[in-house]
Amino acid sequence: MSYAIAFSSAARQAFERLDVEAQEVVLDEIDAFARSADLLPNPPLPLTLDHETHVETRVAHHDIFLRLEYEPRRKLMSIVRFGYHSRPKQP
């Protein structure tokens, strides 16, 4: 069973500054975590997962950093921190 996905206010604001192509890749990764969350350890308290990834789009390279918390009892995965560093592609 998949988890619902929520963003903290600050994480949503940072996410929305990414170009749309990078947003799609990041959402796919978050969705994959949510689909497989029941395979992760299942303690009664929220568990934190830090994830780093690199996304290359037509316009830029993005290094992306996420902190996710998942709560098995509530079937909720929250993106509590979202950061990135972007640099334009060279022509």
PyMOL commands that set and color helices and strands:
alter all, ss='L'
color gray80, all
select helices_A, chain A and resi 9-16+20-39
alter helices_A, ss='H'
color red, helices_A
select strands_A, chain A and resi 4-7+47-56+60-71+76-88
alter strands_A, ss='S'
color yellow, strands_A
deselect
rebuild
show_as cartoon
